Amino acid sequence: MGNEILVESHVKKIVMPDNLKMGLMIAEQRKKCASVGCNVEYFALGFGQSPFHVPPPLVKALASSANQGHYSAAEGILELRQAISGFNKRHFGIDVDPSRIVIGPGTKDLINTLVNIVKGGVILPSPSWIGYRPQITLLDKHFHIFHLKPEFNYRIQPDDLDEFVSKIESEQHMMVLNNPHNPTGTVYTKKELEKIAEVCRKHNILVIADEIYALDTYEINNFTSMGLVYPEGSFITNGLSKDRSAGGYRLGSCILPTTSTEELENDFKKVAATVYTNVSTPTQYAAIKAYEPNEEIEEYINITRQIHRIMGTYLSEEWNKVDGIKATKPEGGFYFFADFNELADDLKKKGVTTSNQLGESALSCPHHIGIITGDACLLEPNDYGARIAFVDYDGKKTFDNYKQNPPRSNSDELVFVKQNAPMMVKSVNALKEWVSYIKQF
Ligand SMILES: Cc1ncc(COP(=O)(O)O)c(C=O)c1O
């Protein structure tokens, strides 16, 4: 067969996800460095996966579920949906009948199914997680970028949303509301969510409430699920990938709105059955363990949450001290957002003319700082911003150290960071050196 294989044009509209692209860029940079004998270290602040081990009860449950080789229902096994219902009641105070819960291969796939099924364009607040836009593009749906303002710490302002949506003609909209937010680390208060919900009711906006970092909220009592505030219009997605560190298990859940009809539930199942049949049955059986009450897993979530808080507070404060950079203070999750716009003139003089090139410059030799910038965060080309992930440390060792000797004061926490995350501490110096290089004539 001599002819080139032809690929559909909608596939050409998306590029490799930027977290993966970052891996390739680092590999390329390493090759270049090796060829000139450079052995300066790399700072991995780009890829944002939980650094911790999978909780042992979940690992054991997966091993003992290996004989569950049969197909299962497209919406997931009932025992798991019941366990998720109980989990939502315990943690978030939401009453949800298992019939409103659908299991999928990760929340990413569930969001994809939602965007596929639900009519209307998608409002994407920016900055944003890198995953949403490519899915929407691949499905050939419309999206509308709603820029969040740094002066409001990138929190959605209900009046702005009201004005923004008023200009879009559509009988129904969808909006992604990621809380805690990747990349800024924002956690919305209940009052803020109520005001956002009012605007959603007014304009018939359905919310894709991506709450994958919910249990990684540092002050857990500050977290409110959109399922409590706007149950009639929210699709709530969550899963095992972040607070239970099992991203590779590929298991997530979606709670359908209270107004969902049997027809919508069936549409969801129909698409799931058509696209992936069911989530791996052994993984579903194992996941029951992760959702049922379990002291070891609760302790695991509490400890990892505290470690994320300590690491995020340290790194965001250090970045904020660097002249020309404004960093958000994360309240949950494992990212913060850094604004480099004060350095715009200096960056341009150094040939960094777009926000995408900001990431390339930070990664270049000898700086070696891997961060996610530019359109991967849904930024405009002239908006110099970046997502910083603070998970560059040995998760298991750090977890064990915390358990043995939890830090009890701010100064203990600083010692804890220095002992457990030396590369993150060093990355601050690398950042300062890169900023001085940018400011040099
Ligand atoms: C905001 C956000 N939503 C969804 C996901 C995807 O999660 P899952 O592994 O459940 O597909 C991620 C993972 O990085 C994320 O950061």
Ligand as a Chemical Component Dictionary entry (heavy atoms), coordinates in Angstrom:
data_LIG
# 
_chem_comp.id                   LIG 
_chem_comp.type                 NON-POLYMER 
_chem_comp.pdbx_formal_charge   0 
_chem_comp.three_letter_code    LIG 
# 
loop_
_chem_comp_atom.comp_id 
_chem_comp_atom.atom_id 
_chem_comp_atom.alt_atom_id 
_chem_comp_atom.type_symbol 
_chem_comp_atom.charge 
_chem_comp_atom.model_Cartn_x 
_chem_comp_atom.model_Cartn_y 
_chem_comp_atom.model_Cartn_z 
_chem_comp_atom.pdbx_ordinal 
LIG C1 C1 C 0 -9.648  19.367 36.625 1  
LIG C2 C2 C 0 -9.497  17.951 36.201 2  
LIG N1 N1 N 0 -10.584 17.296 35.773 3  
LIG C3 C3 C 0 -10.502 16.014 35.375 4  
LIG C4 C4 C 0 -9.291  15.341 35.372 5  
LIG C5 C5 C 0 -9.256  13.938 34.850 6  
LIG O1 O1 O 0 -9.485  13.032 35.815 7  
LIG P1 P1 P 0 -9.707  11.480 35.487 8  
LIG O2 O2 O 0 -8.425  10.791 35.762 9  
LIG O3 O3 O 0 -10.818 11.078 36.409 10 
LIG O4 O4 O 0 -10.115 11.358 34.057 11 
LIG C6 C6 C 0 -8.138  15.994 35.801 12 
LIG C7 C7 C 0 -6.834  15.305 35.762 13 
LIG O5 O5 O 0 -5.789  15.887 35.651 14 
LIG C8 C8 C 0 -8.243  17.329 36.234 15 
LIG O6 O6 O 0 -7.175  18.014 36.654 16 
# 
loop_
_chem_comp_bond.comp_id 
_chem_comp_bond.atom_id_1 
_chem_comp_bond.atom_id_2 
_chem_comp_bond.value_order 
_chem_comp_bond.pdbx_ordinal 
LIG C1 C2 SING 1  
LIG C2 N1 SING 2  
LIG C2 C8 DOUB 3  
LIG N1 C3 DOUB 4  
LIG C3 C4 SING 5  
LIG C4 C5 SING 6  
LIG C4 C6 DOUB 7  
LIG C5 O1 SING 8  
LIG O1 P1 SING 9  
LIG P1 O2 DOUB 10 
LIG P1 O3 SING 11 
LIG P1 O4 SING 12 
LIG C6 C7 SING 13 
LIG C6 C8 SING 14 
LIG C7 O5 DOUB 15 
LIG C8 O6 SING 16 
# 
